[in-house]
């Protein structure tokens, strides 16, 4: 079965990666693209106004910028199109809006589309349970110099998942520069590194007395996120409503 996709953010780096990945598949076809800054050559028409796009698609993949959130979500709601929201850096209000939208259309949201990253999250949850009260937990994420949000949405998702697994959740700490005191056992440090062309690296460190456990994932190219987004589109196109995640999709395999 072939599904048609409207790709939002098609002229960006991730948009181009998704376009290439889709071109190698027989079950997905990108029929149109939306980008507020069109310009990159594609095999499909690209519009700077999403309302000019044909709404007869099976899903919308949004891998753009939080600034485009309103126009993309309004288009999906109006035309009852399932949405894969892969854009990071969303505000709390925007995330809440997605939850409300899911009562009317199917919404797939993940802060990271990599299967490997989501496996890291599951392993970190288990490690947190076994080490609670004995190990300090720190999260370090690294990305390229052009990434706008810090810490990454994935790092925040890891922290949330770890806290959900603990009997006594940790308090996130993002900056210790103005503190002159020893580390509190109730905190969880989250650190962001920006530089060069680093695609994405996340580490969860469990530091105990005389030993360190580190769970780490490194993305070597954007292809892993592109493939994950396409799999999400295939998955979400089968639903009319509901809020879905990478965990739901993997459980459905």
HUBEL-V810088 format. One record per residue. N is the residue number from 1. RES is the residue in one letter. SS is DSSP state (h for helix, s for strand, l for the rest). PSI is psi in whole degrees, -180 to 180 (NA if undefined). D_FIRST is the distance of its C-alpha to the first C-alpha in whole Angstrom. Layout:
BEGIN
N/RES/SS/PSI/D_FIRST
N/RES/SS/PSI/D_FIRST
END
This chain:
BEGIN
1/X/l/129/0
2/X/l/130/4
3/X/s/149/7
4/X/s/136/10
5/X/s/139/13
6/X/s/121/17
7/X/s/115/19
8/X/s/130/22
9/X/l/28/25
10/X/l/-21/23
11/X/l/-5/26
12/X/l/178/28
13/X/h/-43/28
14/X/h/-36/25
15/X/h/-42/23
16/X/h/-36/23
17/X/h/-40/22
18/X/h/-40/19
19/X/h/-44/19
20/X/h/-45/19
21/X/h/-41/17
22/X/h/-34/14
23/X/h/-18/15
24/X/l/0/15
25/X/l/156/11
26/X/l/-5/9
27/X/l/1/6
28/X/s/137/8
29/X/s/122/11
30/X/s/112/14
31/X/s/-31/15
32/X/s/162/19
33/X/s/155/21
34/X/s/132/24
35/X/l/134/27
36/X/l/-17/31
37/X/l/70/32
38/X/l/153/30
39/X/l/-35/31
40/X/l/135/29
41/X/l/132/27
42/X/l/169/23
43/X/l/4/21
44/X/l/157/20
45/X/s/143/23
46/X/s/133/24
47/X/s/146/26
48/X/l/-9/29
49/X/l/116/29
50/X/h/-24/26
51/X/h/-10/27
52/X/h/-9/26
53/X/l/154/22
54/X/l/122/20
55/X/l/-2/19
56/X/l/70/16
57/X/l/163/14
58/X/l/-21/11
59/X/s/157/14
60/X/s/130/17
61/X/s/121/18
62/X/s/109/22
63/X/l/64/24
64/X/l/-108/27
65/X/l/145/30
66/X/h/-25/32
67/X/h/-24/33
68/X/h/1/30
69/X/h/-50/29
70/X/h/-46/31
71/X/h/-38/29
72/X/h/-47/25
73/X/h/-38/26
74/X/h/-40/27
75/X/h/-45/25
76/X/h/-42/22
77/X/h/-46/24
78/X/h/-39/25
79/X/h/4/22
80/X/l/53/20
81/X/l/130/18
82/X/l/143/17
83/X/s/130/19
84/X/s/107/19
85/X/s/100/23
86/X/l/-2/23
87/X/l/135/27
88/X/l/172/30
89/X/l/18/33
90/X/l/148/32
91/X/l/167/36
92/X/h/-38/36
93/X/h/-40/36
94/X/h/-39/33
95/X/h/-41/31
96/X/h/-37/33
97/X/h/-39/31
98/X/h/-40/28
99/X/h/-41/29
100/X/h/-40/30
101/X/h/-34/27
102/X/l/-11/25
103/X/l/-17/26
104/X/l/-33/25
105/X/l/166/21
106/X/s/131/19
107/X/s/129/21
108/X/s/122/20
109/X/s/132/23
110/X/l/137/25
111/X/l/-14/28
112/X/l/127/26
113/X/l/2/22
114/X/l/132/24
115/X/h/-39/23
116/X/h/-41/27
117/X/h/-40/28
118/X/h/-29/27
119/X/h/-40/28
120/X/h/-43/32
121/X/h/-45/32
122/X/h/-41/31
123/X/h/-38/34
124/X/h/-36/36
125/X/h/-43/36
126/X/h/-42/37
127/X/h/-38/40
128/X/h/-39/41
129/X/h/-45/42
130/X/h/-26/44
131/X/h/3/46
132/X/l/132/47
133/X/l/-9/50
134/X/l/-26/51
135/X/l/145/49
136/X/s/147/48
137/X/s/128/45
138/X/s/143/44
139/X/s/130/41
140/X/s/128/41
141/X/s/144/38
142/X/s/135/38
143/X/s/171/36
144/X/l/163/37
145/X/l/-20/40
146/X/l/-4/37
147/X/l/131/36
148/X/l/-47/37
149/X/l/142/37
150/X/l/129/39
151/X/l/168/39
152/X/l/156/35
153/X/h/-33/33
154/X/h/-43/32
155/X/h/-41/35
156/X/h/-37/36
157/X/h/-39/33
158/X/h/-46/34
159/X/h/-43/38
160/X/h/-43/36
161/X/h/-41/35
162/X/h/-45/38
163/X/h/-35/40
164/X/h/-22/38
165/X/h/-15/39
166/X/l/147/43
167/X/l/-34/45
168/X/l/95/47
169/X/l/149/45
170/X/l/155/46
171/X/s/120/47
172/X/s/136/45
173/X/s/125/47
174/X/l/-15/46
175/X/l/124/49
176/X/l/11/53
177/X/l/-31/55
178/X/l/11/57
179/X/l/138/58
180/X/l/70/60
181/X/l/159/60
182/X/l/161/58
183/X/l/134/55
184/X/l/136/54
185/X/l/-14/52
186/X/l/0/51
187/X/s/162/49
188/X/s/111/46
189/X/s/138/46
190/X/s/119/43
191/X/s/138/43
192/X/s/130/41
193/X/s/133/42
194/X/s/128/41
195/X/l/151/42
196/X/l/-139/40
197/X/l/29/37
198/X/l/122/36
199/X/l/-48/32
200/X/s/130/33
201/X/s/133/35
202/X/s/133/35
203/X/s/137/38
204/X/s/118/39
205/X/s/126/43
206/X/s/103/45
207/X/s/112/48
208/X/s/-172/51
209/X/l/116/54
210/X/l/8/55
211/X/s/154/51
212/X/s/132/48
213/X/s/128/44
214/X/s/125/41
215/X/s/122/38
216/X/s/143/36
217/X/s/135/33
218/X/s/128/33
219/X/s/126/30
220/X/l/-18/30
221/X/l/167/28
222/X/l/-5/26
223/X/h/-34/23
224/X/h/-34/23
225/X/h/-35/22
226/X/h/-47/20
227/X/h/-39/17
228/X/h/-40/18
229/X/h/-40/17
230/X/h/-40/14
231/X/h/-38/13
232/X/h/-39/15
233/X/h/-42/13
234/X/h/-42/10
235/X/h/-51/12
236/X/h/-22/14
237/X/l/-12/11
238/X/l/0/12
239/X/l/152/15
240/X/l/-38/18
241/X/l/178/21
242/X/s/152/22
243/X/s/120/23
244/X/s/155/21
245/X/l/174/22
246/X/h/-36/22
247/X/h/-42/24
248/X/h/-44/21
249/X/h/-43/18
250/X/h/-36/20
251/X/h/-24/22
252/X/l/-8/18
253/X/l/NA/17
END
